[in-house]
Amino acid sequence: MRYAFIGLGELGGHLAASLLRAGLAVTVHDRDHARAERHLAAGALWAESPADAVSGVDAAITCLPSPAASEAVLEAMLEGAAPGMDWIEVSTLGRDDVLRLAARAAAKGVSCLECPVTGGVHLAARGEITVLAGGEAALVEKHRAALQAMGDRIIHMGPLGSAAVIKVITNMLAFIHLVADGEALMLAKRGGVDLAKAWEAIAASSGNSFVHETEGQLILNGSYDVGFTMDLALKDLGFALGFGRAFGAPLDLAALTEQTFVRAKAAYGGAAQSTAVVKLLEDALGEDLRAPGFPARLE
């Protein structure tokens, strides 16, 4: 099996590297050639365009920042794709986007498997991220070796569109937990509790969360460097609230969290790390949430 991988950003770069570590044949493309240097050193081939990247491959994997980017790259890929090629979309899209773009691919004889991933960039770097698959079971099995190379857990959610829904739900929860964790740490700081011990106590308690265990450390370090931007967080929260309206499910906490992120983007910019949403509280109170011994990046 030969794969094309298009989109070598913070997340995609690690996923493509995992495929190469597993010994799979990979052709890579990104708008920024410099992002591909480590992959070329590991044995990947370079393609000058998405159309060139998919020439002669069994499947193309895309990891892109927005539905618009996914659509543009798909259109470019379809210029060079042969009927029978598969498209594995790792990007986080809305369900309607997935179904619409999959139909566009199918019209050209290209099958689609949606595989958004969850767990954080640090787990992607280790090849231990969770893959949420939506699409035909036969396609999941056909590409299981590649999916297993990228993530150590593959959950087949059901038909196309189902993975998009659950991925947005998991991100929605993560952003809510992030804002809540900032408030909890600030309450501990204002209450005179040692923040390193507060982090440890929360991690050992019924109030623990994956976000506290991971991004909580980046808050206490002060780097906030989670590898995910404010713009991406707002994109995913927008998807979640859209689902809430479509499915008739009130999302009060998600709506409040979205407004907090809107304020954080206004303060720090859309390219700021999403974890820096906690800085709003720090800046408002003039209190930093620093503690020694916590890493600047998650490994």
Backbone as CSV, one residue per row, in Angstrom:
resi,resn,N_x,N_y,N_z,CA_x,CA_y,CA_z,C_x,C_y,C_z
1,MET,0.845,-1.191,0.000,0.000,0.000,0.000,0.880,1.240,0.000
2,ARG,0.562,2.159,-0.878,1.274,3.437,-0.928,0.295,4.551,-0.565
3,TYR,0.745,5.461,0.289,-0.103,6.546,0.778,0.464,7.910,0.397
4,ALA,-0.434,8.839,0.120,-0.075,10.251,0.063,-0.523,10.879,1.374
5,PHE,0.278,11.792,1.909,-0.110,12.520,3.120,0.028,14.002,2.823
6,ILE,-1.094,14.723,2.947,-1.129,16.147,2.609,-1.554,16.939,3.837
7,GLY,-0.681,17.848,4.274,-0.942,18.659,5.464,-0.028,18.259,6.600
8,LEU,1.161,18.856,6.647,2.192,18.443,7.611,2.348,19.463,8.732
9,GLY,1.229,19.951,9.244,1.262,20.905,10.344,1.587,20.237,11.667
10,GLU,1.194,20.895,12.744,1.523,20.418,14.097,1.082,18.976,14.309
11,LEU,-0.136,18.664,13.899,-0.665,17.311,14.062,-0.287,16.411,12.896
12,GLY,-0.540,16.873,11.678,-0.296,16.048,10.507,1.145,15.609,10.367
13,GLY,2.077,16.472,10.753,3.486,16.107,10.669,3.810,14.878,11.490
14,HIS,3.233,14.801,12.681,3.470,13.636,13.541,2.798,12.383,12.971
15,LEU,1.597,12.531,12.430,0.894,11.372,11.877,1.650,10.801,10.683
16,ALA,2.127,11.681,9.805,2.901,11.212,8.655,4.187,10.528,9.115
17,ALA,4.830,11.076,10.141,6.055,10.463,10.658,5.771,9.066,11.210
18,SER,4.608,8.879,11.816,4.252,7.563,12.345,4.099,6.541,11.227
19,LEU,3.524,6.953,10.113,3.396,6.047,8.967,4.775,5.609,8.480
20,LEU,5.699,6.547,8.416,7.050,6.226,7.958,7.769,5.314,8.937
21,ARG,7.590,5.548,10.240,8.211,4.671,11.235,7.710,3.246,11.109
22,ALA,6.458,3.098,10.668,5.877,1.761,10.507,6.309,1.098,9.203
23,GLY,7.111,1.796,8.404,7.625,1.213,7.180,6.719,1.345,5.977
24,LEU,5.692,2.183,6.066,4.774,2.367,4.943,5.369,3.327,3.916
25,ALA,4.984,3.130,2.676,5.453,3.997,1.587,4.586,5.252,1.554
26,VAL,5.218,6.416,1.682,4.476,7.672,1.834,5.049,8.747,0.921
27,THR,4.156,9.422,0.207,4.491,10.632,-0.536,3.847,11.800,0.195
28,VAL,4.594,12.872,0.421,4.084,13.978,1.238,4.000,15.260,0.423
29,HIS,3.074,16.121,0.860,2.962,17.462,0.288,2.447,18.412,1.359
30,ASP,2.983,19.636,1.338,2.515,20.713,2.198,2.848,22.013,1.485
31,ARG,2.099,23.063,1.766,2.410,24.360,1.159,3.799,24.845,1.562
32,ASP,4.249,24.411,2.753,5.570,24.785,3.259,6.500,23.582,3.126
33,HIS,7.399,23.635,2.153,8.298,22.505,1.905,9.144,22.177,3.135
34,ALA,9.475,23.175,3.930,10.340,22.954,5.095,9.724,21.958,6.069
35,ARG,8.394,21.919,6.127,7.741,20.981,7.047,7.988,19.523,6.656
36,ALA,8.353,19.299,5.402,8.528,17.932,4.914,9.944,17.410,5.097
37,GLU,10.866,18.256,5.525,12.270,17.853,5.528,12.519,16.603,6.373
38,ARG,11.921,16.530,7.550,12.168,15.351,8.396,11.564,14.102,7.786
39,HIS,10.459,14.260,7.053,9.828,13.106,6.425,10.646,12.614,5.236
40,LEU,11.209,13.559,4.478,12.059,13.174,3.354,13.300,12.458,3.865
41,ALA,13.844,12.918,4.986,15.008,12.260,5.574,14.675,10.849,6.041
42,ALA,13.397,10.613,6.361,12.961,9.290,6.836,12.498,8.382,5.699
43,GLY,12.600,8.875,4.461,12.280,8.015,3.326,11.054,8.380,2.532
44,ALA,10.363,9.462,2.906,9.181,9.875,2.142,9.596,10.462,0.805
45,LEU,8.675,10.435,-0.149,8.847,11.114,-1.419,8.123,12.457,-1.354
46,TRP,8.608,13.433,-2.119,7.997,14.759,-2.142,7.166,14.924,-3.407
47,ALA,6.009,15.562,-3.275,5.177,15.912,-4.421,4.984,17.416,-4.441
48,GLU,4.991,18.003,-5.627,4.881,19.441,-5.763,3.452,19.955,-5.594
49,SER,2.464,19.049,-5.697,1.063,19.466,-5.606,0.232,18.303,-5.093
50,PRO,-0.995,18.582,-4.614,-1.873,17.478,-4.217,-2.155,16.514,-5.360
51,ALA,-2.307,17.035,-6.572,-2.559,16.158,-7.717,-1.380,15.227,-7.962
52,ASP,-0.167,15.758,-7.863,1.016,14.918,-8.028,1.143,13.907,-6.894
53,ALA,0.766,14.318,-5.692,0.916,13.446,-4.527,0.098,12.173,-4.652
54,VAL,-1.072,12.253,-5.280,-1.961,11.086,-5.317,-1.727,10.213,-6.538
55,SER,-0.792,10.582,-7.392,-0.513,9.768,-8.572,0.052,8.407,-8.161
56,GLY,-0.678,7.354,-8.480,-0.188,6.006,-8.216,-0.343,5.511,-6.797
57,VAL,-1.043,6.257,-5.908,-1.187,5.812,-4.518,-2.500,5.047,-4.334
58,ASP,-2.542,4.265,-3.273,-3.763,3.539,-2.922,-4.732,4.412,-2.142
59,ALA,-4.167,5.342,-1.346,-5.020,6.212,-0.526,-4.305,7.517,-0.249
60,ALA,-5.092,8.578,-0.098,-4.573,9.888,0.285,-5.115,10.235,1.660
61,ILE,-4.237,10.692,2.543,-4.619,11.110,3.886,-4.430,12.619,3.962
62,THR,-5.456,13.329,4.436,-5.364,14.781,4.569,-5.576,15.192,6.011
63,CYS,-4.790,16.171,6.455,-4.907,16.720,7.812,-4.782,18.231,7.682
64,LEU,-5.926,18.916,7.656,-5.987,20.314,7.245,-6.777,21.144,8.256
65,PRO,-6.615,22.474,8.244,-7.151,23.283,9.335,-8.605,23.699,9.228
66,SER,-9.261,23.500,8.070,-10.622,23.998,7.929,-11.351,23.240,6.832
67,PRO,-12.687,23.279,6.840,-13.440,22.671,5.745,-13.079,23.263,4.389
68,ALA,-12.839,24.568,4.347,-12.468,25.201,3.085,-11.156,24.636,2.556
69,ALA,-10.194,24.433,3.449,-8.915,23.860,3.030,-9.097,22.424,2.552
70,SER,-9.917,21.656,3.265,-10.172,20.270,2.857,-10.816,20.211,1.480
71,GLU,-11.763,21.106,1.239,-12.438,21.113,-0.062,-11.467,21.487,-1.180
72,ALA,-10.639,22.492,-0.941,-9.687,22.920,-1.966,-8.688,21.816,-2.283
73,VAL,-8.190,21.148,-1.244,-7.216,20.074,-1.463,-7.875,18.879,-2.138
74,LEU,-9.106,18.555,-1.742,-9.810,17.449,-2.397,-9.966,17.720,-3.888
75,GLU,-10.383,18.922,-4.243,-10.554,19.249,-5.656,-9.238,19.098,-6.402
76,ALA,-8.155,19.531,-5.772,-6.846,19.394,-6.409,-6.443,17.929,-6.522
77,MET,-6.723,17.136,-5.489,-6.380,15.711,-5.530,-7.144,14.983,-6.626
78,LEU,-8.420,15.332,-6.796,-9.254,14.623,-7.764,-8.758,14.815,-9.193
79,GLU,-7.946,15.851,-9.414,-7.363,16.037,-10.745,-6.358,14.945,-11.073
80,GLY,-5.723,14.374,-10.032,-4.709,13.345,-10.282,-5.085,11.971,-9.794
81,ALA,-6.252,11.844,-9.133,-6.641,10.565,-8.533,-7.205,9.609,-9.578
82,ALA,-6.834,8.361,-9.454,-7.409,7.321,-10.305,-8.623,6.729,-9.597
83,PRO,-9.650,6.330,-10.346,-10.797,5.641,-9.727,-10.315,4.447,-8.920
84,GLY,-10.902,4.274,-7.733,-10.487,3.190,-6.849,-9.580,3.643,-5.728
85,MET,-9.056,4.879,-5.828,-8.272,5.426,-4.719,-9.198,5.725,-3.545
86,ASP,-8.659,5.650,-2.334,-9.417,5.997,-1.135,-8.898,7.317,-0.564
87,TRP,-9.809,8.058,0.044,-9.457,9.320,0.713,-9.744,9.168,2.197
88,ILE,-8.718,9.341,3.019,-8.844,9.256,4.475,-8.698,10.667,5.027
89,GLU,-9.799,11.224,5.507,-9.814,12.609,5.999,-9.638,12.615,7.507
90,VAL,-8.493,13.135,7.958,-8.170,13.184,9.390,-8.599,14.518,10.005
91,SER,-8.838,15.514,9.174,-9.205,16.846,9.679,-10.527,16.796,10.440
92,THR,-10.717,17.760,11.339,-11.987,17.895,12.048,-12.938,18.733,11.198
93,LEU,-14.004,18.091,10.706,-14.993,18.761,9.866,-16.374,18.602,10.480
94,GLY,-17.317,19.402,10.026,-18.706,19.194,10.382,-19.272,17.995,9.639
95,ARG,-20.323,17.411,10.146,-20.908,16.247,9.494,-21.367,16.565,8.078
96,ASP,-21.995,17.712,7.883,-22.452,18.079,6.544,-21.280,18.221,5.582
97,ASP,-20.164,18.755,6.083,-18.970,18.879,5.240,-18.471,17.504,4.812
98,VAL,-18.413,16.581,5.782,-17.933,15.232,5.471,-18.803,14.583,4.406
99,LEU,-20.115,14.644,4.584,-21.020,13.986,3.640,-20.953,14.638,2.262
100,ARG,-20.868,15.963,2.234,-20.815,16.666,0.949,-19.523,16.360,0.199
101,LEU,-18.406,16.411,0.895,-17.132,16.170,0.230,-16.962,14.704,-0.145
102,ALA,-17.493,13.810,0.682,-17.434,12.385,0.346,-18.233,12.101,-0.921
103,ALA,-19.371,12.772,-1.081,-20.177,12.600,-2.293,-19.422,13.127,-3.509
104,ARG,-18.715,14.231,-3.328,-17.918,14.786,-4.427,-16.831,13.799,-4.832
105,ALA,-16.168,13.193,-3.853,-15.124,12.208,-4.149,-15.716,10.977,-4.831
106,ALA,-16.875,10.508,-4.324,-17.499,9.304,-4.880,-17.851,9.487,-6.345
107,ALA,-18.216,10.706,-6.719,-18.551,10.971,-8.122,-17.353,10.769,-9.038
108,LYS,-16.154,10.799,-8.471,-14.925,10.560,-9.234,-14.360,9.163,-8.977
109,GLY,-15.149,8.303,-8.315,-14.703,6.943,-8.056,-13.772,6.794,-6.876
110,VAL,-13.767,7.794,-5.979,-12.893,7.783,-4.801,-13.736,7.565,-3.557
111,SER,-13.421,6.543,-2.785,-14.140,6.247,-1.541,-13.564,7.060,-0.390
112,CYS,-14.406,7.376,0.585,-13.990,8.230,1.700,-14.114,7.509,3.038
113,LEU,-13.123,7.709,3.880,-13.133,7.252,5.264,-12.766,8.454,6.118
114,GLU,-13.652,8.866,7.027,-13.308,9.983,7.926,-12.648,9.417,9.167
115,CYS,-11.526,9.983,9.541,-10.764,9.469,10.683,-10.188,10.594,11.534
116,PRO,-11.022,11.471,12.089,-10.472,12.479,12.999,-9.811,11.795,14.196
117,VAL,-8.806,12.435,14.740,-8.053,11.850,15.848,-8.226,12.705,17.097
118,THR,-8.061,12.086,18.258,-8.258,12.801,19.516,-7.270,12.315,20.563
119,GLY,-6.862,13.228,21.443,-5.935,12.873,22.508,-4.795,13.862,22.661
120,GLY,-4.561,14.684,21.638,-3.524,15.700,21.766,-2.320,15.431,20.889
121,VAL,-1.621,16.518,20.559,-0.467,16.435,19.672,0.626,15.556,20.271
122,HIS,0.783,15.580,21.599,1.847,14.788,22.218,1.625,13.299,22.015
123,LEU,0.359,12.855,22.006,0.084,11.442,21.750,0.266,11.114,20.274
124,ALA,-0.031,12.067,19.392,0.224,11.860,17.966,1.712,11.659,17.721
125,ALA,2.550,12.408,18.442,3.997,12.281,18.281,4.481,10.896,18.675
126,ARG,3.773,10.254,19.595,4.158,8.911,20.056,3.448,7.810,19.286
127,GLY,2.568,8.175,18.353,1.787,7.163,17.648,0.746,6.521,18.525
128,GLU,0.264,7.266,19.533,-0.668,6.701,20.510,-1.986,7.457,20.564
129,ILE,-2.262,8.244,19.541,-3.502,9.002,19.520,-4.661,8.066,19.186
130,THR,-5.878,8.458,19.541,-7.062,7.653,19.239,-7.641,8.076,17.892
131,VAL,-7.957,7.087,17.062,-8.527,7.327,15.739,-10.019,7.017,15.787
132,LEU,-10.840,7.987,15.430,-12.298,7.824,15.389,-12.704,7.669,13.939
133,ALA,-13.112,6.480,13.547,-13.369,6.196,12.136,-14.859,6.223,11.828
134,GLY,-15.194,6.820,10.691,-16.560,6.803,10.181,-16.532,6.406,8.720
135,GLY,-17.370,5.444,8.367,-17.386,4.959,6.993,-17.580,3.465,6.963
136,GLU,-17.365,2.873,5.812,-17.577,1.442,5.656,-16.554,0.646,6.455
137,ALA,-17.034,-0.400,7.118,-16.138,-1.245,7.916,-15.040,-1.854,7.055
138,ALA,-15.369,-2.181,5.810,-14.366,-2.781,4.926,-13.210,-1.822,4.673
139,LEU,-13.503,-0.518,4.600,-12.431,0.467,4.408,-11.556,0.589,5.647
140,VAL,-12.173,0.506,6.816,-11.394,0.536,8.057,-10.414,-0.628,8.068
141,GLU,-10.889,-1.815,7.702,-10.019,-2.994,7.710,-8.950,-2.891,6.628
142,LYS,-9.308,-2.364,5.480,-8.350,-2.221,4.379,-7.160,-1.372,4.795
143,HIS,-7.421,-0.336,5.578,-6.356,0.595,5.963,-5.990,0.497,7.437
144,ARG,-6.325,-0.627,8.053,-6.073,-0.762,9.492,-4.598,-0.600,9.818
145,ALA,-3.701,-1.129,8.995,-2.268,-1.029,9.297,-1.831,0.432,9.377
146,ALA,-2.332,1.261,8.455,-1.976,2.680,8.481,-2.613,3.377,9.683
147,LEU,-3.874,3.073,9.948,-4.546,3.690,11.095,-3.866,3.283,12.392
148,GLN,-3.452,2.001,12.477,-2.790,1.505,13.680,-1.421,2.147,13.848
149,ALA,-0.782,2.495,12.737,0.516,3.176,12.827,0.361,4.566,13.428
150,MET,-0.736,5.240,13.099,-0.955,6.598,13.599,-1.475,6.608,15.024
151,GLY,-2.320,5.631,15.375,-2.933,5.625,16.705,-3.034,4.226,17.266
152,ASP,-2.926,4.112,18.578,-2.961,2.783,19.184,-4.380,2.314,19.495
153,ARG,-5.374,3.167,19.238,-6.762,2.756,19.464,-7.617,3.267,18.314
154,ILE,-8.336,2.366,17.682,-9.204,2.711,16.566,-10.636,2.367,16.966
155,ILE,-11.511,3.359,16.938,-12.916,3.142,17.286,-13.751,3.423,16.040
156,HIS,-14.390,2.387,15.509,-15.258,2.572,14.345,-16.616,3.043,14.857
157,MET,-16.910,4.336,14.608,-18.101,4.946,15.174,-19.368,4.598,14.402
158,GLY,-19.232,4.207,13.128,-20.406,3.916,12.316,-20.256,4.525,10.940
159,PRO,-21.361,4.921,10.299,-21.302,5.439,8.931,-20.641,6.809,8.858
160,LEU,-20.371,7.246,7.641,-19.795,8.570,7.430,-20.604,9.647,8.153
161,GLY,-19.932,10.532,8.809,-20.567,11.605,9.567,-20.591,11.345,11.060
162,SER,-20.591,10.080,11.445,-20.669,9.766,12.884,-19.388,10.142,13.607
163,ALA,-18.243,9.960,12.967,-16.977,10.329,13.610,-16.861,11.844,13.754
164,ALA,-17.393,12.586,12.774,-17.356,14.047,12.864,-18.125,14.524,14.086
165,VAL,-19.273,13.908,14.344,-20.089,14.326,15.488,-19.367,14.051,16.794
166,ILE,-18.834,12.841,16.963,-18.216,12.516,18.255,-16.905,13.273,18.449
167,LYS,-16.169,13.535,17.364,-14.928,14.304,17.509,-15.227,15.714,18.013
168,VAL,-16.249,16.337,17.466,-16.620,17.677,17.919,-17.074,17.635,19.381
169,ILE,-17.785,16.583,19.759,-18.222,16.443,21.155,-17.010,16.339,22.084
170,THR,-16.020,15.531,21.714,-14.844,15.387,22.585,-14.089,16.706,22.702
171,ASN,-13.984,17.450,21.603,-13.303,18.749,21.679,-14.096,19.751,22.506
172,MET,-15.424,19.731,22.350,-16.274,20.609,23.150,-16.027,20.366,24.648
173,LEU,-16.007,19.101,25.040,-15.750,18.767,26.447,-14.368,19.247,26.883
174,ALA,-13.384,19.071,26.018,-12.020,19.479,26.371,-11.945,20.980,26.633
175,PHE,-12.608,21.782,25.814,-12.556,23.237,26.002,-13.307,23.654,27.264
176,ILE,-14.430,23.009,27.548,-15.155,23.286,28.792,-14.276,22.935,29.988
177,HIS,-13.643,21.763,29.933,-12.757,21.331,31.020,-11.592,22.299,31.196
178,LEU,-11.077,22.823,30.083,-9.936,23.738,30.148,-10.303,25.012,30.903
179,VAL,-11.422,25.617,30.561,-11.855,26.828,31.259,-12.115,26.524,32.733
180,ALA,-12.748,25.381,33.002,-13.031,24.994,34.387,-11.745,24.749,35.164
181,ASP,-10.749,24.151,34.516,-9.494,23.870,35.208,-8.781,25.163,35.572
182,GLY,-8.835,26.152,34.683,-8.244,27.442,35.009,-8.908,28.069,36.223
183,GLU,-10.235,27.980,36.286,-10.952,28.527,37.438,-10.586,27.781,38.722
184,ALA,-10.450,26.446,38.624,-10.102,25.648,39.805,-8.714,26.007,40.316
185,LEU,-7.761,26.137,39.402,-6.405,26.479,39.822,-6.343,27.886,40.409
186,MET,-7.115,28.809,39.845,-7.131,30.162,40.390,-7.761,30.174,41.781
187,LEU,-8.800,29.382,41.978,-9.422,29.291,43.297,-8.418,28.758,44.311
188,ALA,-7.626,27.761,43.902,-6.596,27.226,44.797,-5.556,28.299,45.111
189,LYS,-5.148,29.047,44.087,-4.134,30.097,44.298,-4.658,31.161,45.255
190,ARG,-5.886,31.619,45.038,-6.461,32.645,45.901,-6.712,32.122,47.318
191,GLY,-6.866,30.804,47.423,-7.086,30.216,48.741,-5.808,29.876,49.473
192,GLY,-4.672,30.244,48.873,-3.390,30.035,49.532,-2.849,28.625,49.429
193,VAL,-3.390,27.814,48.502,-2.935,26.433,48.348,-1.757,26.389,47.381
194,ASP,-0.737,25.621,47.710,0.396,25.422,46.816,-0.111,24.831,45.498
195,LEU,0.222,25.475,44.367,-0.369,25.072,43.094,0.128,23.712,42.616
196,ALA,1.375,23.374,42.877,1.867,22.053,42.492,1.114,20.973,43.255
197,LYS,0.889,21.208,44.532,0.133,20.229,45.322,-1.349,20.236,44.925
198,ALA,-1.865,21.399,44.554,-3.247,21.472,44.098,-3.427,20.643,42.824
199,TRP,-2.474,20.768,41.892,-2.544,19.973,40.659,-2.537,18.484,40.987
200,GLU,-1.652,18.089,41.890,-1.550,16.675,42.267,-2.835,16.184,42.915
201,ALA,-3.407,16.999,43.787,-4.631,16.588,44.481,-5.799,16.454,43.505
202,ILE,-5.935,17.406,42.584,-7.015,17.324,41.597,-6.835,16.091,40.720
203,ALA,-5.592,15.824,40.310,-5.318,14.672,39.458,-5.662,13.357,40.134
204,ALA,-5.643,13.353,41.474,-5.946,12.128,42.226,-7.384,12.097,42.720
205,SER,-8.214,13.027,42.239,-9.557,13.181,42.790,-10.645,12.847,41.782
206,SER,-11.877,12.888,42.250,-13.027,12.687,41.371,-13.222,13.856,40.419
207,GLY,-12.540,14.965,40.669,-12.625,16.126,39.789,-11.584,16.118,38.680
208,ASN,-10.833,15.038,38.562,-9.775,14.974,37.561,-10.336,14.913,36.142
209,SER,-9.513,15.314,35.171,-9.854,15.169,33.763,-8.574,15.012,32.971
210,PHE,-8.701,14.507,31.754,-7.549,14.393,30.858,-6.935,15.769,30.620
211,VAL,-7.774,16.782,30.477,-7.282,18.141,30.245,-6.469,18.628,31.438
212,HIS,-6.946,18.372,32.654,-6.182,18.776,33.836,-4.821,18.097,33.846
213,GLU,-4.786,16.804,33.565,-3.527,16.060,33.612,-2.528,16.544,32.567
214,THR,-3.023,17.019,31.441,-2.135,17.418,30.336,-1.997,18.935,30.259
215,GLU,-3.033,19.627,29.823,-2.951,21.072,29.625,-2.793,21.823,30.938
216,GLY,-3.270,21.242,32.031,-3.059,21.859,33.337,-1.584,22.060,33.630
217,GLN,-0.747,21.140,33.183,0.695,21.267,33.392,1.268,22.441,32.588
218,LEU,0.734,22.651,31.379,1.229,23.743,30.534,0.815,25.099,31.084
219,ILE,-0.352,25.145,31.740,-0.778,26.373,32.415,0.193,26.697,33.550
220,LEU,0.507,25.696,34.358,1.375,25.928,35.509,2.796,26.244,35.078
221,ASN,3.223,25.739,33.923,4.534,26.107,33.393,4.532,27.533,32.846
222,GLY,3.396,27.930,32.257,3.284,29.250,31.669,3.538,29.274,30.171
223,SER,3.875,28.125,29.575,4.111,28.095,28.123,2.803,28.059,27.347
224,TYR,1.798,27.422,27.905,0.492,27.195,27.267,0.626,26.441,25.937
225,ASP,1.780,25.848,25.661,2.109,25.367,24.321,1.526,23.978,24.058
226,VAL,0.243,23.947,23.684,-0.446,22.683,23.454,-0.469,22.291,21.984
227,GLY,-0.073,23.202,21.096,-0.073,22.898,19.671,-1.444,22.984,19.035
228,PHE,-2.310,23.849,19.581,-3.674,24.005,19.077,-4.064,25.458,19.287
229,THR,-4.625,26.098,18.263,-4.831,27.542,18.323,-6.238,27.940,18.762
230,MET,-6.360,29.215,19.115,-7.674,29.790,19.431,-8.632,29.651,18.255
231,ASP,-8.133,29.912,17.049,-8.984,29.808,15.867,-9.539,28.396,15.698
232,LEU,-8.701,27.393,15.908,-9.166,26.011,15.777,-10.185,25.674,16.860
233,ALA,-9.946,26.171,18.078,-10.900,25.923,19.159,-12.260,26.532,18.835
234,LEU,-12.260,27.758,18.336,-13.522,28.411,17.989,-14.215,27.725,16.827
235,LYS,-13.435,27.208,15.871,-14.029,26.444,14.772,-14.796,25.244,15.325
236,ASP,-14.158,24.505,16.234,-14.780,23.285,16.759,-15.962,23.599,17.672
237,LEU,-15.851,24.662,18.467,-16.987,25.064,19.294,-18.161,25.507,18.424
238,GLY,-17.857,26.154,17.314,-18.915,26.522,16.372,-19.622,25.305,15.807
239,PHE,-18.857,24.262,15.479,-19.458,23.013,15.024,-20.381,22.440,16.101
240,ALA,-19.897,22.433,17.353,-20.672,21.857,18.449,-21.998,22.593,18.626
241,LEU,-21.954,23.918,18.636,-23.182,24.685,18.819,-24.119,24.515,17.625
242,GLY,-23.535,24.348,16.446,-24.357,24.047,15.280,-25.070,22.716,15.417
243,PHE,-24.373,21.712,15.918,-25.000,20.420,16.179,-26.108,20.559,17.220
244,GLY,-25.843,21.375,18.249,-26.853,21.573,19.287,-28.148,22.113,18.708
245,ARG,-28.034,23.097,17.822,-29.234,23.649,17.180,-29.903,22.617,16.278
246,ALA,-29.085,21.894,15.511,-29.644,20.921,14.567,-30.317,19.758,15.278
247,PHE,-29.757,19.334,16.407,-30.266,18.155,17.105,-31.228,18.506,18.240
248,GLY,-31.443,19.807,18.473,-32.355,20.220,19.534,-31.825,19.949,20.925
249,ALA,-30.498,20.091,21.100,-29.879,19.839,22.406,-29.305,21.150,22.946
250,PRO,-29.828,21.659,24.075,-29.284,22.898,24.642,-27.857,22.685,25.139
251,LEU,-26.967,23.595,24.809,-25.551,23.478,25.169,-25.111,24.736,25.907
252,ASP,-25.632,24.908,27.118,-25.377,26.135,27.864,-23.890,26.322,28.170
253,LEU,-23.233,25.257,28.654,-21.821,25.380,29.007,-20.963,25.612,27.776
254,ALA,-21.297,24.944,26.683,-20.537,25.136,25.446,-20.667,26.569,24.953
255,ALA,-21.864,27.146,25.064,-22.081,28.516,24.623,-21.272,29.503,25.472
256,LEU,-21.260,29.297,26.798,-20.460,30.155,27.671,-18.970,30.014,27.363
257,THR,-18.547,28.774,27.098,-17.136,28.535,26.790,-16.751,29.195,25.475
258,GLU,-17.636,29.141,24.488,-17.350,29.798,23.219,-17.132,31.293,23.439
259,GLN,-17.974,31.936,24.244,-17.817,33.361,24.489,-16.501,33.668,25.202
260,THR,-16.076,32.772,26.090,-14.782,32.954,26.752,-13.662,32.899,25.732
261,PHE,-13.758,31.976,24.789,-12.736,31.874,23.747,-12.783,33.073,22.793
262,VAL,-13.960,33.594,22.535,-14.065,34.795,21.709,-13.297,35.940,22.372
263,ARG,-13.472,36.085,23.682,-12.750,37.147,24.406,-11.244,36.891,24.397
264,ALA,-10.870,35.606,24.523,-9.445,35.272,24.518,-8.820,35.556,23.149
265,LYS,-9.548,35.265,22.091,-9.030,35.573,20.758,-8.864,37.082,20.581
266,ALA,-9.831,37.847,21.066,-9.738,39.306,20.967,-8.523,39.823,21.727
267,ALA,-8.204,39.170,22.846,-7.086,39.625,23.680,-5.734,39.176,23.152
268,TYR,-5.641,37.932,22.645,-4.338,37.351,22.346,-4.144,36.964,20.877
269,GLY,-5.220,37.012,20.086,-5.114,36.683,18.671,-5.505,35.250,18.372
270,GLY,-5.958,35.026,17.157,-6.421,33.700,16.764,-5.336,32.660,16.690
271,ALA,-4.080,33.094,16.519,-2.963,32.150,16.441,-2.416,31.774,17.812
272,ALA,-2.918,32.410,18.878,-2.457,32.080,20.232,-2.856,30.651,20.586
273,GLN,-2.117,30.052,21.489,-2.430,28.706,21.935,-3.786,28.689,22.646
274,SER,-4.583,27.659,22.370,-5.918,27.599,22.971,-5.852,27.557,24.493
275,THR,-4.811,26.968,25.039,-4.670,26.881,26.496,-4.542,28.261,27.133
276,ALA,-4.111,29.238,26.348,-3.960,30.597,26.867,-5.296,31.251,27.188
277,VAL,-6.408,30.566,26.932,-7.703,31.096,27.355,-7.703,31.355,28.866
278,VAL,-6.895,30.592,29.598,-6.811,30.757,31.056,-6.147,32.082,31.423
279,LYS,-5.351,32.648,30.505,-4.712,33.934,30.787,-5.729,35.043,31.010
280,LEU,-6.924,34.891,30.440,-7.957,35.905,30.678,-8.197,36.083,32.169
281,LEU,-8.290,34.982,32.878,-8.528,35.032,34.313,-7.288,35.548,35.042
282,GLU,-6.123,35.100,34.620,-4.883,35.575,35.239,-4.736,37.093,35.070
283,ASP,-4.977,37.568,33.854,-4.821,39.000,33.596,-5.874,39.826,34.324
284,ALA,-7.098,39.292,34.420,-8.175,40.033,35.082,-7.882,40.215,36.566
285,LEU,-7.255,39.193,37.171,-7.004,39.243,38.613,-5.582,39.655,38.958
286,GLY,-4.716,39.763,37.937,-3.322,40.098,38.217,-2.609,39.002,38.965
287,GLU,-3.016,37.762,38.749,-2.430,36.600,39.434,-1.958,35.602,38.379
288,ASP,-0.675,35.189,38.475,-0.244,34.126,37.564,-0.421,32.770,38.238
289,LEU,-0.541,31.756,37.409,-0.748,30.393,37.905,0.499,29.554,37.680
290,ARG,1.655,30.051,38.096,2.905,29.348,37.863,3.259,28.474,39.059
291,ALA,3.900,27.336,38.722,4.428,26.457,39.753,5.658,25.754,39.160
292,PRO,6.665,25.490,39.964,7.878,24.856,39.433,7.658,23.377,39.138
293,GLY,8.472,22.858,38.223,8.484,21.409,37.976,7.548,20.915,36.891
294,PHE,6.894,21.836,36.176,5.966,21.407,35.134,6.568,21.707,33.759
295,PRO,6.313,20.848,32.759,6.982,20.969,31.458,6.401,22.066,30.579
296,ALA,7.237,22.573,29.672,6.769,23.555,28.694,6.037,22.897,27.540
297,ARG,6.355,21.616,27.289,5.693,20.844,26.236,5.391,19.455,26.790
298,LEU,4.344,18.858,26.276,3.987,17.503,26.679,4.754,16.509,25.826
299,GLU,5.305,15.509,26.442,6.078,14.494,25.715,5.330,13.173,25.666
